[in-house]
Amino acid sequence: MLPPTIFFFVVFHLIAFLRALMDEQYGINISSYVAATIGALVVGKAILLADALPFVNLFNKKAAIYSVIWKTCLYATIAFLFQLIEELLPHISKQGLNLKVIDSLIEETQWPSFIATHILVILFIALYNVATVAVNAIGSKTFIQMFFNAKHGYSAKES
């Protein structure tokens, strides 16, 4: 559970910072950090749960790009649902659970910010999936040596 949680911890804090900039705020309040941390924990857990489903690995015997695209679409859909629920909860707490909540959500949500945030989430999910495929292909020990050990690292001559 640690690798996806740590990765998305960093991602969600970066997104919280970018949202603050998009909203023209000059600082990030503590609730942004808490929301980012909770979001990272939820998405990390959601990825682990999704990985346990039998249909997640439909494309593991094909070229890696198929698996990356499939998992990115799947995880992005789950993240979209969580993001939508996150936007919906304050409206439900104000108005209760009724049809007016949907109207309120549609009217009051800052859709450009919502969409920009989701695009960032999709990009980072894709990056996570590519990194996961790379680590699985070369092994975690080789991956760690390649990135953190200067003797066995990547050099420009190899490209």
N, C-alpha and C positions, 0 to 999 in steps of 0.2 A: 504494500500500500504506500510505502514511502516515496518511490520515484514519481508516480503521477501526482501525489499530494504536494511534494516539494515543488515540482515543475509548475503546477497550477497555482500554488501559493504565490510564487513569483509573478506569474502571468496575471492573476487577479489583482494583485497590488499594482502592477503596471497599468492595468486597465482602469482601476480606481483613480490613479493619478491622471491618466489621459482623459477620463470622464470629467474630472475636476477642471482640467484645462479646457475641455470642450464647453463646459458649463460656465466658463469664464470666472472660475473661483481662483483665489490666490493661495489656497492652502487646502489641505485635506483634513477633515475632521476625523475624530476617532471612530465614528460610526462607519466611515468608508473602510478603514482598516479591519474592523470587525466583520463587515459584510464581505470584504475580500477574503478574509481568512475562512469564514464559514463557507463561502462559495468554493474555495479551493478544496476544503474538506469534503463538501458534497459532491463536487465533480470528480475528485479522486476516488471516492467511494462508488460513485455511479459508474466510472470506468471499470473498476474492479468487478462490480456486479454485472455490467454488460459483457465483460470478458468471460464471465462464467456461463453465459448463454450459449447454447449449441450453434446458433446461426451466425454468431459473430465471426467465426473462423471459416466462413464459406469459401473464401478465396485464398486460403493459405497454401494451396497446392498450385496456384497460378503465379504469374509474375507479381512481385511485391507491390507494384503500383495499384493493382486491383484491390489488394487488402487495405492499402493506405486510403484509397478513395472510399471504399466501403465503410471502414471504421470511422473515417472522418465524417462521412454523412450521418452515420449512426450516432456518434458522440455529439455532433453538432445539433442533431435533432433533440437529443436529451438535454443538452445545454440550453437550447432555445426554449424548451418547455420549462426548465428551471428559471430561466431569465424572465419568461412571461409570468410565471407564478410569483417571482420576486416583485414584479411591477404590480401584480394584481392584489397582493396581500394588504398593502396600505389602503386600497380602495375598499376592500372587504371590511377592514377594521373600522373605517369611517362610516360606511353605509350598510353594512350587513350583507348577507348573501342574497342578492336579488338581481334582476335583469338590469337595473340602473348601474350596477357595478361595471358591466361591459361597456355601456355608453361612457361612463366616467373614465374607464381605462383608455378607450379610443380617443376621447377628447383631450385628456390631460397628460397622456404619455408623450414625452419628447421623442418622437419617432426617429428623427435623424440621429440622435444620440444612442437610442436603442439599437438601431441598425448598425451604426458604426461600432458599437461595442460588440455586437454579435459577429461582425466581420472579423474583428480582432480575435475573438474567441475561436472562430473557425480556422483562422490562419495558425494560431498557436496549437490547436488540436491537430491540424495537419502536420505541423512541425514535430509535435510529440509522437505522432504515428510514424513518421519517417525515421525519427531517432530510435524508436522502439524496434522497427524493422532492421535498422543498421546494427543495433546492439545484439539483436537475436542472430543476425547473419554472421557477425565477426566475433561474437562473444563479449561478455561484459568486461572480462579481464583485459582483452586486447583493446577494447574501446577506452577503458580507463587509462591504460598505458599510452595510447595514442594521444589522448587529450591532456594528460597530466604528467607525463614523463618525457622530458626533453630528449633523452637518448633514443626512445622508440617512437617519437612523435612524427607528425606529418611534416614533410618538407616541400618547398615549392618545386623542387626537381621532380617529385612524384606526380605532379598534376599534368 
